[in-house]
């Protein structure tokens, strides 16, 4: 009856069996193991720290550069639903308008959307000689998303190792070519994709996106602290859905509050990159695969994307001019 039950669970199952069969036999209680019986690696003194914890003398795993790619900029948020992918898409296109060669990688394995926003349906082609995927291209930007590789409504039910393996293939088994900037649209939170990227890729900086709401800002702080712990510079904070401009009267209202991201950036000693409004034009064109930056770059609701992109480029120039850091241990 119990042959398929794991040995670790057998005692508890037998106790329940004796109870329901009217037996009052109590399980035997064994003495706790003595300290000398505890394996050395299990003792408190021998426990290893969190692998990416910033500690004195600790080192991150060796990061591998992406051939041909000058800068990797990740766009992240602590919480979903703050418009991170919309910001990432329009920043990539804004970089392209500023004469940069740009690619965008949808690293949101579980909820890809960049392929729709950039209007690049279908699977990518594969170079038979190199056996590498050839990214899609639209609006002058190279694009690859998990959404190009799975069915539209298919869920991605993967554990950590599969996610990290897929991310590595999307980064290294793709013919990105020569790029000034590769924008990575991170999934929300602080999970496998973020840690795997920090471990394996040399990232120039992160852009943290949040709405003005307190509940979103809490998670934005967590995301920022994660980047600091894994050694990724935070280029700044963007407040999305910062205000709403009425299309009828032109009045401005602050539906989700206002200024929360700016204040959070100040508290955490980060640069505040700008405010993006909540506007139907942005939403409608993003859904149709015609990004606002390409449709109407002079629109008052779209100009902030271009201004934020310019600030990020200035920061990347500072990274280029700073040079490598010399650390003496």
C-alpha positions in Angstrom: 0.0 0.0 0.0 2.8 2.3 0.8 5.4 1.2 -1.7 5.2 4.4 -3.8 5.6 6.7 -0.8 8.9 8.3 -0.3 10.8 7.1 2.8 11.0 10.7 4.1 7.2 10.8 4.3 6.6 7.2 5.5 6.6 8.0 9.2 4.0 10.8 8.9 1.8 8.6 6.8 1.9 5.7 9.3 1.0 8.0 12.1 -2.1 9.2 10.2 -2.9 5.6 9.4 -2.7 4.5 13.1 -4.9 7.4 14.1 -7.7 6.6 11.6 -7.5 2.9 12.4 -8.0 3.6 16.1 -4.5 2.8 17.2 -2.9 5.0 19.8 0.7 4.1 19.1 2.8 7.2 19.2 5.7 7.6 16.8 9.2 7.0 18.2 11.0 10.2 18.8 14.7 10.1 18.1 17.3 12.2 19.8 18.6 15.1 17.7 21.9 14.4 16.1 25.0 15.4 17.9 27.0 18.3 16.6 29.7 15.8 15.4 27.1 14.0 13.3 26.1 17.2 11.4 27.9 17.3 8.0 30.4 20.1 7.9 28.7 21.9 5.0 25.5 22.0 6.9 26.8 23.9 10.0 25.9 27.5 10.4 29.5 28.6 10.2 30.1 26.9 6.9 26.9 28.1 5.1 27.8 30.0 1.9 26.5 33.5 1.5 24.0 34.5 -1.2 26.1 34.1 -4.5 25.6 37.7 -5.5 25.6 39.3 -2.1 27.9 42.4 -2.0 30.4 41.5 0.7 34.0 42.4 1.4 36.3 40.3 -0.7 33.4 38.6 -2.7 33.5 38.4 -6.4 30.8 38.0 -9.1 31.1 35.2 -11.6 33.1 36.2 -14.7 30.9 38.1 -17.2 31.1 37.4 -20.9 30.9 40.3 -23.4 28.4 40.0 -26.2 30.5 40.3 -29.4 29.7 43.4 -31.5 27.5 45.0 -28.9 28.8 48.1 -27.3 26.2 48.7 -24.6 23.6 46.6 -22.9 20.8 48.6 -21.2 18.2 46.8 -19.2 14.7 48.3 -18.6 13.2 46.9 -15.4 10.5 47.3 -12.9 9.8 45.8 -9.5 6.1 45.3 -10.3 4.2 44.4 -13.5 1.7 46.6 -15.1 3.7 49.8 -14.9 4.3 50.1 -18.7 7.9 48.9 -18.7 7.7 47.2 -22.2 6.1 50.4 -23.7 9.0 52.4 -22.2 11.6 49.9 -23.5 10.2 49.9 -27.0 10.0 53.6 -27.4 13.4 54.2 -25.9 14.9 51.7 -28.4 13.3 53.6 -31.2 14.4 56.9 -29.8 18.0 55.7 -29.7 17.6 54.7 -33.3 16.3 58.1 -34.3 19.5 59.5 -32.7 21.6 57.6 -35.2 22.4 54.6 -33.0 22.4 51.0 -34.2 19.9 49.4 -31.9 18.5 46.0 -31.0 15.8 45.1 -28.5 15.6 41.8 -26.7 12.4 40.8 -25.0 13.8 39.0 -21.9 10.3 38.7 -20.3 10.2 34.9 -20.9 6.9 34.4 -19.2 5.0 37.4 -20.7 6.6 38.5 -24.0 5.0 41.5 -25.7 7.8 43.3 -27.6 7.1 41.3 -30.8 3.6 42.8 -30.9 4.6 46.3 -30.0 7.2 46.3 -32.7 4.9 44.4 -35.2 7.3 41.5 -35.9 5.1 38.4 -36.0 6.4 34.9 -36.9 9.5 32.9 -36.2 13.0 34.2 -36.9 15.0 32.6 -39.7 18.1 30.5 -38.9 21.5 30.9 -40.6 22.3 27.4 -41.7 26.1 28.0 -41.6 26.2 29.4 -38.1 23.1 27.7 -36.8 22.2 31.1 -35.2 18.9 32.9 -35.3 18.5 36.0 -37.4 16.6 38.6 -35.4 13.5 40.3 -36.9 13.8 43.9 -37.9 11.3 46.8 -38.0 11.6 50.6 -37.8 15.3 50.2 -38.2 15.7 48.2 -35.0 16.6 44.5 -34.6 14.0 42.6 -32.5 13.8 39.2 -30.9 11.2 38.1 -28.4 10.1 34.8 -26.8 6.8 35.6 -28.4 8.5 34.9 -31.8 9.3 31.3 -30.7 6.1 30.1 -29.1 2.4 30.1 -30.0 0.6 33.3 -29.2 -1.5 31.9 -26.4 0.9 29.2 -25.2 2.1 29.6 -21.6 5.8 29.3 -20.7 5.9 26.9 -17.8 9.6 26.6 -17.1 11.7 26.4 -14.0 14.8 28.4 -13.4 17.4 26.3 -15.3 15.3 26.3 -18.5 14.7 30.0 -18.2 18.4 30.8 -17.9 19.2 28.4 -20.8 16.7 30.2 -23.0 18.0 33.6 -22.1 21.5 32.6 -22.9 20.4 31.3 -26.3 18.5 34.6 -27.0 21.6 36.5 -26.2 24.4 34.4 -27.7 22.8 32.2 -30.3 21.5 35.2 -32.3 23.3 37.2 -35.0 22.8 40.6 -33.5 25.7 42.1 -35.5 27.3 45.4 -34.6 25.1 47.3 -32.2 25.6 50.5 -30.3 22.9 49.6 -27.8 21.0 46.4 -27.0 17.9 47.2 -25.0 16.8 44.3 -22.8 13.2 44.3 -21.6 13.3 42.5 -18.2 10.4 40.7 -16.6 9.1 42.4 -13.5 10.5 41.4 -10.1 14.0 40.2 -9.1 14.1 36.6 -10.4 16.1 34.2 -12.5 16.4 36.4 -15.6 17.8 39.4 -13.6 20.4 37.2 -11.7 21.4 35.2 -14.8 22.0 38.5 -16.8 24.0 40.0 -14.0 26.1 36.8 -13.8 26.8 36.4 -17.5 26.5 39.7 -19.3 28.4 43.0 -19.0 25.5 45.5 -18.5 26.2 49.2 -19.0 23.2 50.2 -16.8 19.6 49.7 -15.8 16.6 52.0 -16.2 14.0 51.5 -13.5 10.3 52.2 -14.4 7.6 52.9 -11.9 4.3 54.6 -11.6 3.8 57.3 -8.9 1.8 54.9 -6.7 3.3 54.0 -3.3 2.7 50.3 -3.9 4.7 50.3 -7.1 7.5 52.4 -5.6 8.1 49.9 -2.9 8.9 47.3 -5.6 10.9 49.8 -7.5 13.1 50.2 -4.5 13.5 46.4 -4.2 14.5 46.3 -7.9 17.0 49.1 -7.4 18.6 47.4 -4.4 18.9 44.2 -6.4 20.9 45.9 -9.1 23.2 47.4 -6.6 23.8 44.1 -5.0 24.7 42.4 -8.3 26.9 45.3 -9.4 24.8 46.9 -12.1 24.7 50.7 -12.3 21.2 52.2 -12.2 21.1 54.9 -14.8 18.0 56.4 -13.4 14.3 56.2 -12.7 11.4 56.9 -15.0 7.9 57.8 -13.8 5.4 56.3 -16.2 1.7 57.2 -16.2 2.8 60.3 -14.3 -0.1 62.5 -15.3 -3.1 62.5 -17.7 -3.8 65.2 -20.2 -7.5 65.4 -21.1 -8.0 65.2 -24.9 -11.1 67.4 -24.7 -10.1 70.3 -22.4 -6.3 69.9 -22.1 -6.4 69.9 -18.3 -3.8 67.8 -16.4 -4.8 65.3 -13.7 -2.7 63.0 -11.6 -4.7 59.7 -11.5 -2.0 57.6 -9.8 -0.5 60.4 -7.7 2.4 62.5 -8.8 6.1 62.9 -8.0 6.5 59.6 -6.1 9.2 58.3 -8.5 11.1 61.6 -8.4 11.1 61.6 -4.6 12.2 57.9 -4.5 15.1 58.6 -6.8 16.1 61.5 -4.6 16.0 59.3 -1.5 18.0 56.5 -3.1 20.5 59.0 -4.6 19.5 58.2 -8.2 19.0 60.4 -11.2 15.4 61.1 -12.2 15.1 60.7 -15.9 11.7 62.0 -16.6 7.9 61.7 -16.6 5.7 60.0 -19.2 2.0 60.7 -19.3 -0.9 58.3 -19.3 -2.4 58.9 -22.7 -4.8 57.0 -25.1 -2.6 57.7 -28.1 0.4 55.8 -26.5 -1.8 52.9 -25.6 -3.6 52.6 -28.9 -0.5 52.8 -31.0 1.4 50.3 -28.8 -1.4 47.8 -29.2 -1.4 48.2 -33.0 2.4 47.8 -33.4 2.9 51.4 -34.4 5.0 52.8 -31.5 4.2 56.4 -30.7 7.9 57.5 -31.2 7.5 56.5 -34.9 3.9 57.8 -35.4 4.2 61.3 -33.9 7.5 62.1 -32.3 6.5 65.8 -31.8 3.4 64.9 -29.8 3.6 66.4 -26.3 3.0 63.0 -24.9 5.8 61.4 -26.9 8.5 64.0 -26.5 9.4 62.7 -23.0 10.6 59.4 -24.5 13.1 61.3 -26.7 14.3 63.5 -23.8 14.8 60.4 -21.5 16.7 58.6 -24.3 19.0 61.6 -24.7 19.8 61.6 -21.0 20.6 57.9 -21.1 22.9 58.4 -24.1 24.8 61.1 -22.1 25.2 58.6 -19.3 26.5 55.9 -21.6 29.0 58.4 -23.0 30.2 59.0 -19.4 30.7 55.2 -19.1 32.8 55.2 -22.3 35.0 58.1 -21.0 35.4 56.7 -17.5 37.3 53.6 -18.6 37.8 50.4 -16.6 38.0 50.5 -12.8 41.2 49.3 -11.2 40.5 47.5 -7.9 43.4 46.6 -5.6 42.7 43.8 -3.2 
